[in-house]
């Protein structure tokens, strides 16, 4: 039971970060001039995509190594 709870929490954490970074990319794409602290919008989007990839890798590793199908 604790195992499932911990794995679920890890997956929720990763999915939350993915959603956050996707939202940031959408903001940059829709209104790049409105983001004052980022003069290089391309670089900011690239950073967000790297973060999405990082958390997507976390999900993939959890699924691959810890959520094996029961036979």
HELIX and SHEET records of a PDB file:
HELIX    1   1 UNK A    2  UNK A   30  1                                  29    
HELIX    2   2 UNK A   32  UNK A   34  5                                   3    
HELIX    3   3 UNK A   41  UNK A   66  1                                  26    
END                                                                             
